[in-house]
Amino acid sequence: MNNHLDEEIPETECSCGEMHRGHICWLTHMGLLSESYHLSSDPTVSCTKCGAKANLPHNVCFPAPLEK
């Protein structure tokens, strides 16, 4: 599988104001939807800012545990 994050992609600011290339909101903004989907296939947290759901807390800007 081709990892798009290894290619020359411009470093843009994440929605939280930092330069994050692995957050779901950044991946979605850059059109990397398959990578975004991979990080949210079995979500355990959601972002309190944008609502994105992720498998791991470090993949969103402001993680909060999902209610079970």
N, C-alpha and C positions, 0 to 999 in steps of 0.2 A: 504494500500500500504506500502510495506517495504521501509523505508528510509535508503538507503545505507550509507548516510553520518553519521549516528549514529553508524555504525559498526566500528570495529577497522581497519581503513585504515591508512597506513603510511602517515605521513605529508610530502609531497614532495614540492619542490619549484615550484611555479607558473612560467609561462613564463615571467612575469614582474619582477621576482627576489624576490618576497615576498612569504610568506607561506599562500596562499589563498586556501581555500577548497571549495569556492562557485563560483569561476570564471568558465565560460564555457570551457576555454582552459584546466583548471585543471581537470574538470569533464570528458572531452573527453579523456584526457591523461590517466586517471584512468579507462577508459572503462565504465563510468557511462553515457551511451548515452541517456537513458530515462530521467534522471535528466537534462541533457543538453538540450534535446528537449523541456522539460517542461519550461525551462527558456528562450526559444527562439521562442515560439509559436506565439507571436504577437510582433515582434521586433520594438523598437523605437530608438535604438542606435547600433553602430558597434564599434568594437575595432580597433583603428588606427594601432595597432601592428600586430594582426593576422587576422583581418577581421571578426571575429566572430560577429554574430548579436544576440542581447539580448533584452528582454522586458524592463529591468531596467539597469541603468548605473552601479550599483554596482556589476553586474554579469560579467563584462569584466574589463580588466586591464586599458585600456586607452579609455574611452567612447567618442564617437562623435555622434551627432544627425544624424539620417538617413535623407537623402534628400527625400522630399515628391513629 
